[in-house]
Amino acid sequence: MTEIEKMKKYIERTKLDKNRMSLCFVEACALTRAATTPDDTLEMIALAFNYGKAKGYRAAKAEVRA
């Protein structure tokens, strides 16, 4: 099993509210357009992960408040 397959399986096994924590098409397109060099690509990937982490953190906080 490749690392990509492992990542996909991990995501599948995790119950996520895809409407609140997933990257939307417009956001993904903006990241793609911003990545013009290999270094930019890595920076955009890191940004996408950090953005997802922040969205997950806020969603967890909202869940606790509710």
N, C-alpha and C positions, 0 to 999 in steps of 0.2 A: 504494500500500500504506500503510495507516494505521500509526501507531506501535504500536498494540496488535497488529496483524498481524505487524509486525516482531519484536516481543517474543516472540510465540508461535512464530514460525519459529526464532528464536534458541534458544529452549528445546528445540524439536524436534530441532535439529541438534546439541545438546549431549548427550552420553551421560551421563545421571545415574542414580544408584541411587535411584530414587524412594522406596524404603523408608527410606532414611537421611537424606535431605535435604529431603524435601517437607514442607509444612505439612499436618498431619493435620486431619481434620474437627473434632475437639474444640478444637484450637488456633485454627482459623479461626473457629469459633463464639464462642470467648472474645474474640477480637479484635473481632468484629462487635458483641457485646454491650457492649464497652467504649467503642465509638465512638458517642457520643451527640450530638456536635456536629461541624461540618465540621473544626474544628481537631483534635478527637479522631480523626477519620477519617484525617487525614494523619499524625498521630502513630502510629496503629495500623499504617498502611501502612509507615512507616519502621521500626517495631518488627519487622514481619514480614520485611522485607528484612534487617535486622541479625541477626535470629534465623537466617535462612537462611544468611547469610554465616558466622556462628559455627558452624552445623552443618556447612557445607562445609569450613571450616578444620579442625574436629576430625576430620572424615572423612578429609581429606587427611593429617593427622598420623597417624591410625590406619593408613592405607594405607602410609605410609613405614615405620612400625614393623613391619608385617606382612611 
